[in-house]
Amino acid sequence: MQAVPPLPSRRNASPAAESAPDSALTELRALHALAETINRSRSLESVYPEALQALRWICAADRAAVLLSDAQNAMRFAASDGLSDRYRAAVEGHSPWASNEENAQPVLVPEPEREPSIAPLLPLLRQEGIASLAFIPIAHQGRLLGKFMLYFDTPHEMTAEEVRLALTVAEYLALAVSRQRALEETHRLNGELEERVRRRTRQLEEANREMEAFCYSVSHDLRAPLRALDGFSRILLDEAGHILVDTDKSNLRRIIAASERMGGLMDDLLKLSRIGRAGMRLTDVDLGGIAAGILERLRNGKPEHRVTVQIAPGLTAQADAGLMRIALENLLENAWKYTGRTAEAHIEFGSMEMDGRVDFFLRDNGAGFDLRYAKKLFSPFQRAHSPGEFEGNGIGLAIVQRIVQRHGGRIRAESEPGRGSTFWFTLWEEGIPAELLRPASSRPSSPPA
């Protein structure tokens, strides 16, 4: 319990000691001092003495106390001045208003003997030397938070001006109490949020362990039966092919092809799962150089496919070189594949500044697709064309999107059937996270093409 040093009551001063202007100035100074204390204080404990001192001075009270509602809406002493422990224990919890009072008004008791609700406390008041008292509500936005108690050693009836000033002090304290409780609630919520983050992190770590176990199973356990299917089918085809009818041979070849496709799907699934868990090291990456190397490899692999290539100069970005190589490989292999039936194939890789950011684009004049299927393109196993038209597992663009998202960006597509496609992607739309920043090299770098 915090006590306020005794302060001479204004009633004890002689009438000539303080003129009305001086009194008003003193009251303003008291309120200003209280406001300053509230603004610079980090806890209510340092505010209570200033509030009680201001109350005693501007309301001519001999003693004062502040009580606040606890979690059970019972009034408990927060600070007092000049009250005995016996008195505080006897009156704590008492309130002239209901706990849910929405518009509590001051209760003035200039003559306790005439107030029935005070009758049980009269002996205690006499022992304390209290001749008059007043209850001043402390409320914020209609909610009752507590009360001020003003005590007078001689009969005193508060003036309207004193009541107004007391309510002003109560309003100041109510704001301080509300602010303090809001801060405490914020700290509590932050603590809960941190615990939820820790819990979610543990769950994520467990999910990652399960994913790693699944990947291990895909890599080892599921490949064994696939290898058996493929191997025994080839043996049967080689050693007994001369006695098998054409239908049987065709069925064996279909088993072999299906095994190869399943193996390719497993490889792509593993690659997709690893993209999300791979570490990142940012450097100045020469995206144009990477693209040129990939296209050169595609030309060497299929020289009969003639494609005009245009790569803009200066296509660089702060990124993980390995991940960006994977993303560009998938985008360029798609463009190469879907321009395979175009007479004058053209692939362009460039950038454009839009709304203060750099948007990269990869454009081709190949088969294109219906934009109604654009969202499905970035989901695993979703394709805009049937396997009979163009080969593939439908995972490549999902990998690209995962890589772009890991670089804080997004990817979108524009296309029209028979008129080619354009894939736009941005990196670091909200800036590079501080934990990923590394000293950049003086020159753009990329892994060997």
N, C-alpha and C positions, 0 to 999 in steps of 0.2 A: 504494500500500500504506500502510495506516495503522498507526502504532506506538502503543503504550500507554506512558506514562511509567513508569519503573521504580518498583516498589512493594516495600517490604520484605516478605519472606516471613514468614508466621506461624510457620514452623518455627524462624526465627532468633531469635524472642523467647524470653526465659527462661520456664520453667514457671510461675514466680510472677508473671510480668508480666501474665497474663490468666487469670482464673478461668473455670470452665465457664459460669456464667451470663453473664459478660461476653462470652465467645466466641460464645455463642448470640445475644446481642443484636447483636453486630457482624455476624454472618452475616445476621440478619434485616434489619439496616440496609442491608447490601450488596444483598440481593435487592430490598428496597423501592426503593433508588436505581435499580436496573436497571429495575424495572417503571415507575417514574416517567419514566425516560429514554425507554423504549419508547413510553409513552403520549403524550408531548409531541413526539417526534421525527417529522419528515416523511421522513426517509431513514435507511437502515440505517447509513450511515457514522458517524453520531453515536451509534449504539447499540453498535457493536463495541467501542470503548474501555471503556465501562462494563461490558460483558459479560466482557471479558478481565480487567479489574481485579477484578470480583467472583469470577471463577474462581480467580485467583491467590491471593486472600486466603482464601477459604473452603476451598480445596483445598491450601494450603501449597505452591503451585507457584512455581518461580523464573521461568518463562517460559510463554507461552501463544500460541496462534494459533487462528484460525477459518478453515475452508475450506468453500466451498459448491460444490455440483454445478453445472456449466454445462449448456448445452443438449445436450452430448454425454455427460452424466453423469460428467464428469471432475472430480475435486476440485481447486478452484483457491483460492489464498490470497485471502481478503477482508481480513484484518487479522492482524498478528502483533506480538509483543513480544520483542525481544532476539534475533532470528534473523538470520543472515547471508544475503545474497543467494544465495551459493553453495548453502547448505543448502536454501533455499526452492526454488530451481530444480531441485535434485536430487530432492526428495521430492514436489513438486507432482504431482497426479494419482494418487498412491498411496492406496489405501483397503483396509482389512482386511475390508470387507464387499462383497458383490456390489451392483451398482448398483440391482437390483430387490429388495434385502433388505427384508422387510416387518417384521421384528422385530429390528432391529440391537441388539446388546448392547455395553456398554463392553468395550474390550480393554485390559487393564492389563499393562504390561511393566516390572516392577520391576527385572528383570535382563535387559537386551537380549541378553547373551551366550548365554542359555538359550533364546532364541526364534529358531527357524530362519528364519522369514519376515523377520526383522530383520537377519540375518547380512550381507547385501550393504551394509547401511547403517552397520555398526559403525565403519568408519574415519571416516565423516563425523560420526557421533555423538561420537566421541572428540575430533575436531577442534572440535566445537561445545561440548564440555564437558558433554554430556548423559549423565547416569548412569542415569536412569529416565524413562519416558514413559508416557502413557496416551492412548487414543483414546476420545472420548466422542461418541456419535452425536447428531446434530441431526435429529430426525424429527418429522413432524406427521401425525397420523391414519394412522400406519403407513408413511408414505412417507419415505424417507431423503432429507434435503435437504443434508446436509453433515456436518462433524465439528468438534469442538474437539480441539486437541492441547495436552496439558499436559506440561511438561518440568521435570525436577528435576535440579539440579546434583550432588546426592548420592543414593545409593541410597534409594529411598522406595517403600514399599508402601502404596497408598491404603487407607484404612479404608472400611468400608461407609457410614459417615456422609458421608465426603468424596465417595464415588461418588454417593450420593443427592443431595447438594447440587449436584454437577456436572451431573447429569441435570436437576435443577430449572432451573439456568441455561440448559441446552440447550433445555429446553421453552419457556422464556421467549423465547429467540432464535428458535426454530422458529415461534412464533406471529407474531413480528415479521416474519420472512422471508415467511411465508405471506401476511400482510396486505399487505406491500409488493408481492409478486408478483400478488396479487389486484387491487391498485390499478393496477399496470402493465398487467395484462390488461384491466381495465376501460377504461383510457385507450386501449389498442390497439383494443378493440371499438368504443369511441366514435368513434375516428378512422375505422374501417371504416364505421361507421354514417353518419358525416357524408359520407364519400365516396359511399356508396350513395344517400344523400339527394340529393347533388349530381347523381349520375348519373340518378336517377329524375326529378329536376327538369328536367334537360336533355331526357329522354325525353318528359316531360309537355309541355314547351314545344314540342317537335317535333310531338307529337300535336295540340296546340292550333293550331299553324300549318297542319297538314294539315286540321284541322276547319274553320279559316277558309277554306282553299282550297276545301274541299268546299261550304261555305256560299256562297261566291262563285259556284261552278259552278251550284248550285241556283238562286241568285238571278238569274243572267244566262243561262248557257248552256242550262239545261234549260227555262227559261221561253219561249225563242224558238220551239222546235217546238210547245209547247203553244199559244202565241198563234197560230201558223200553223194548227194543227188547228182551233182555235176560230173564227178569222177566216174561213178558206176554207169551213168548214162553214156559217157564217152567210150568206156570200155566195152559196154554192150554193143554200141554202134560200130566200133572198130572191129571187134572180134566176131560178132554174130551178124554183122550187117549183110553178109552174103546170103543168109537164110531168112532174113526179115523181109516182110512185104513193105511196100512204100509207105503205107499208113503207119506201120510200126516205126519206121525210120523217122517219119515226120513228127510223130509223138515224142520220140527221144530228143530230136532237135529242139522241139518246143520246151521240153523239160530243161535242157541246157540253157536255152535263151532266158527262160524264166528265172533260173538260178543266177544267171549273170545280172539280170535286172534287179533281183532281190539284193545281190551283193552291192550293186551300185546304189540302191536305196539306203542300205545300211551305211555305206560310206558317207552319203549326203547327210543322213541323220546325225551321224557322229560329228561331222563337220559343223552342222547347225548347233549342236549342243555345246561344242567347244568354243564357238564364237562368243557365246554369252559369258564364258568363264575365263577366257584368255586375258592375260595381263596386257596393259597398254603402255607403250612408250612413245611419247609424242616427239616428232621431229618435223622439220620443214620438208615435206614430201613433194617430189616432182611428179604430180599426177599425169602430166602429159608424157613424160618419159616412160612411166610404167605402162600407159596405154599403148605407146608406140611399140614397146617390146612385146606386149601380148599380141598385137595385131601382126607383127612380124612372125611370131610363132604360128598363128592361125594361117597365114599365107603359106608358110613352108609345109604345113600339114595338109593343105588343100589348095594347091597352086592353080587348079582349074577354075576356082571361084574368084572372079575378078571383081575387086571392090575398090572404089575411089575413097581414099581416107583423107580427112581434114582434121588436124589437131591444132587448136589455137595455142599460141605461145604463152608462157607464163602461168600455166595452170598448176599452181602450188597451193598447199594448205598445211596447217598444223594438224597432224594426224599420226596414227600408227601406220607405218609403212606396210607392214605385213597384212594387216586387216584391209587396208585400202587396195592392196594388190588383189586380194580375194574378191572384194566387191567389184572392182573393174574387170576382173576376169569373167565373172558371171554376167555382167552387163554386156561386155564386148562379145562374149561367146554367144549370147542371145542374139545380139544384132547380126553377127556373122551367120548364125543359123537361119534367122528369119529373112535374111536377104539372099538366101541360097537359090531362090527361084526368080530373083529379080534380074532383068537383063542388064541394066546399068545400075548396079548396086552402089550405094553411097553411105558412108558412116562418118558422122561428124561429132567431135568431142570439143566442147567449149564452155564458156562461162558468161554470165551476165550479171551486172549489179542491179539489184532490185531492193528498194526500200532500205538502202544502206547496208545490205549484205550481199555476199557473192553466191549466186546460184549456179551450180555446174549442170550441164546437160549433155546427154548422149542421144544423138538423133540418127535414125536410119530410115530408109525408104523401102523397107521390106513388107512382110505380109500384114503387119498391123493387127489390131484386135478391136472388138467392140468395147467401148468404155464402160458399158454396163458391168463388165467383169473386172474392172480395174482394181477394186478392193480385194477380190479373191486372188489376184496375182501374187500378192505378198504373203499369202498363207501357204504353208507346206502342202504339197501334193495338189495344189489348185492350178489349173492350166486354162489358157484361153483357146488352145488348139488341141485336137485329139492326138494321141500318140501316133496314129496312122499318118497324120500330116507332118508333124515334126517330132523328133525324138526328144526325150528328156523326162525327168522325174518330178518337175514342178517344185523344186526346193531352192533353185538358184536365186530367185528374187526374194524369197524369205530370208536367205542368208544376207543378201544385199541390204535389206531393210534392217536386219539385226545389227549389222556393222554400222550403218548410218545412225541408227538410234544410239549406239554406244558412243558415237561421236557427237552426241547432243543435237542431232539434226533430224530431218525427215525427208522422205522421198515420195514423189508422185509421178503419175504417168499421164501422157497425152497420146492418143492414137485414133486411128480410123482404119477400118478394114481395107486392105489393099493399098494404103497410102502411108505406111510406115508408123513408127512410134518414136516418142521422145520421153526419156526419163530424166526428171529434174531432181537434184538432191542438194541439200544444204548441210553445212556442218556448224556446230556450236552456235545455235540460234540464241542461246542465253549466255554465251561466253564460255570459255574453257574453265572447268573447275580448278580451284587452286591446287588441289592435291595431284592433278595431272600435269601441271606446268613444269617444264624442264627447260634449262638453258638451251635455246635453239642454236643449231650450228650455223656458221656463216654462210653456208651454201645449201641449196635444196639437195636432199639426198633421197635415194631410193634403193631398194635391194636390186641386185643384178636382174636384168630382164631375162 
